[in-house]
Amino acid sequence: MNAPRLLVTGGAGFIGGAIVSAALERGWRVRVLDSLRSDVHGALPVVDPRVDVIVGDVTDPGVVAVALREVDLVCHQAAKVGLGVDFFDAPDYVRSNEVGTAVLLAAMTAAGIDRLVLASSMVVYGEGSFRGSRGPARPGPRRGADLTAGVYDPVDEVTGERLQPALTTEEDPLDPRNVYAATKLAQEYLASAWARATGGRVAALRYHNVYGPGMPQNTPYAGVASLFRSALERGEAPRVFEDGAQRRDFVHVADIASANLAALDWTADSAASTFRAFNVGSGTVHTIGDMAEALSRASGGPDPVITGEFRLGDVRHITASSERIRTELGWAPTVTFERGVAEFATAPLRAAVRR
Ligand SMILES: NC(=O)c1ccc[n+]([C@@H]2O[C@H](COP(=O)([O-])OP(=O)(O)OC[C@H]3O[C@@H](n4cnc5c(N)ncnc54)[C@H](O)[C@@H]3O)[C@@H](O)[C@H]2O)c1
């Protein structure tokens, strides 16, 4: 049988690049479609010479049609990521993420391609799941006044007790809390509608906080682990917002890449039209303060500083159960927090963006 031909949109990015490497290792033929956004790439990314690279935007139907020629399956990573700078970013999020996905899906239909893995995110859940003495709870949006007063954890509106965080499953309500999150959920809805309308098969992978070599470093959209890393590289202490006790699941980029390959395989197994979401996390919970401390220790840098600053769009705790992907796709993470963070402390980051 011929090797599958895979298109990775956003394949020059942090996660897309790891997926490209993993697919090449399997002997797949890989094409990348990436606009090389100047606000996330400080220099031309180095792409394996075996990859067919098309520089172009997923919102451009002509370019996407060319990128899909002789392709069997698509892994859609291209997106404007992160929390954004301010609300004026909203049209750009919607264009890149929603319009881009719609253009891609329409072009896939025209090209007769019916297998898609979509990069989604835990942000679609909003604040994670909680429990109180009255049972499961879903806290409402956080209030600026509470955060200013240092009240970070959600409380039961009736009893006033502090709610305890629990693991979020794929069946939990979806409740995006910022523009980026709204567009990630819109991508899922578009892909789900496409699967129903065309008989296509989609796995939407809701990644947790991804870290690892090649992370973007000084962009406003960079993840917290790379912001800490960049501070340490400048000889500065990592600045930890709130009280540092925000719970997250930090998952290594190599594990995200293997999850994508498992999901791509799965789209071939299922003959029927399907849309299925899978949480992808390491399965171990850490706090943002833990990440800052581990990086400071591993790099011999200054101790983190807890600043009490906050961003209104951030959620307090979000940690997911990744049981579904383990049992249904047979995927398991291989990089522990200790090993991954120790390596990440000195791993190369993506070239800094000039400002
Ligand atoms: N990094 C994380 O922790 C994380 C967590 C959850 C979900 N995700 C999702 O994973 C995917 C990859 O994210 P990443 O962290 O690798 O980000 P990244 O910025 O490193 O990579 C995204 C790539 O997509 C390209 N791109 C952006 N808009 C494009 C467009 N309109 N047309 C063509 N190319 C475009 C960029 O140039 C970049 O190379 C995104 O869909 C993101 O929403 C990331």
PDBQT file of the ligand as one rigid body, heavy atoms in Angstrom, charges set to zero:
ROOT
HETATM    1  N1  LIG A 401       0.184  25.438  22.266  1.00  0.00    +0.000 N 
HETATM    2  C1  LIG A 401      -0.814  25.028  23.034  1.00  0.00    +0.000 C 
HETATM    3  O1  LIG A 401      -0.661  24.882  24.262  1.00  0.00    +0.000 OA
HETATM    4  C2  LIG A 401      -2.155  24.704  22.431  1.00  0.00    +0.000 A 
HETATM    5  C3  LIG A 401      -3.181  24.276  23.307  1.00  0.00    +0.000 A 
HETATM    6  C4  LIG A 401      -4.419  23.965  22.768  1.00  0.00    +0.000 A 
HETATM    7  C5  LIG A 401      -4.630  24.050  21.402  1.00  0.00    +0.000 A 
HETATM    8  N2  LIG A 401      -3.638  24.485  20.572  1.00  0.00    +0.000 N 
HETATM    9  C6  LIG A 401      -3.927  24.549  19.126  1.00  0.00    +0.000 C 
HETATM   10  O2  LIG A 401      -2.877  23.867  18.439  1.00  0.00    +0.000 OA
HETATM   11  C7  LIG A 401      -2.701  24.441  17.139  1.00  0.00    +0.000 C 
HETATM   12  C8  LIG A 401      -1.232  24.748  16.909  1.00  0.00    +0.000 C 
HETATM   13  O3  LIG A 401      -0.823  25.713  17.874  1.00  0.00    +0.000 OA
HETATM   14  P1  LIG A 401       0.712  26.064  18.149  1.00  0.00    +0.000 P 
HETATM   15  O4  LIG A 401       0.877  26.197  19.612  1.00  0.00    +0.000 OA
HETATM   16  O5  LIG A 401       1.574  25.151  17.395  1.00  0.00    +0.000 OA
HETATM   17  O6  LIG A 401       0.768  27.545  17.534  1.00  0.00    +0.000 OA
HETATM   18  P2  LIG A 401       1.844  28.182  16.524  1.00  0.00    +0.000 P 
HETATM   19  O7  LIG A 401       1.525  29.641  16.436  1.00  0.00    +0.000 OA
HETATM   20  O8  LIG A 401       3.220  27.768  16.894  1.00  0.00    +0.000 OA
HETATM   21  O9  LIG A 401       1.484  27.468  15.146  1.00  0.00    +0.000 OA
HETATM   22  C9  LIG A 401       0.418  27.866  14.345  1.00  0.00    +0.000 C 
HETATM   23  C10 LIG A 401       0.939  27.905  12.919  1.00  0.00    +0.000 C 
HETATM   24  O10 LIG A 401      -0.161  28.214  12.074  1.00  0.00    +0.000 OA
HETATM   25  C11 LIG A 401       0.238  29.215  11.161  1.00  0.00    +0.000 C 
HETATM   26  N3  LIG A 401      -0.975  29.960  10.830  1.00  0.00    +0.000 N 
HETATM   27  C12 LIG A 401      -1.711  30.750  11.636  1.00  0.00    +0.000 A 
HETATM   28  N4  LIG A 401      -2.766  31.241  10.969  1.00  0.00    +0.000 NA
HETATM   29  C13 LIG A 401      -2.686  30.733   9.710  1.00  0.00    +0.000 A 
HETATM   30  C14 LIG A 401      -3.499  30.864   8.564  1.00  0.00    +0.000 A 
HETATM   31  N5  LIG A 401      -4.596  31.638   8.570  1.00  0.00    +0.000 N 
HETATM   32  N6  LIG A 401      -3.143  30.207   7.438  1.00  0.00    +0.000 NA
HETATM   33  C15 LIG A 401      -2.028  29.411   7.407  1.00  0.00    +0.000 A 
HETATM   34  N7  LIG A 401      -1.217  29.263   8.480  1.00  0.00    +0.000 NA
HETATM   35  C16 LIG A 401      -1.560  29.917   9.615  1.00  0.00    +0.000 A 
HETATM   36  C17 LIG A 401       1.279  30.055  11.873  1.00  0.00    +0.000 C 
HETATM   37  O11 LIG A 401       2.147  30.738  10.961  1.00  0.00    +0.000 OA
HETATM   38  C18 LIG A 401       2.001  29.003  12.695  1.00  0.00    +0.000 C 
HETATM   39  O12 LIG A 401       3.110  28.471  11.985  1.00  0.00    +0.000 OA
HETATM   40  C19 LIG A 401      -3.622  25.646  17.081  1.00  0.00    +0.000 C 
HETATM   41  O13 LIG A 401      -4.794  25.276  16.385  1.00  0.00    +0.000 OA
HETATM   42  C20 LIG A 401      -3.947  25.933  18.534  1.00  0.00    +0.000 C 
HETATM   43  O14 LIG A 401      -5.196  26.552  18.688  1.00  0.00    +0.000 OA
HETATM   44  C21 LIG A 401      -2.404  24.818  21.056  1.00  0.00    +0.000 A 
ENDROOT
TORSDOF 0
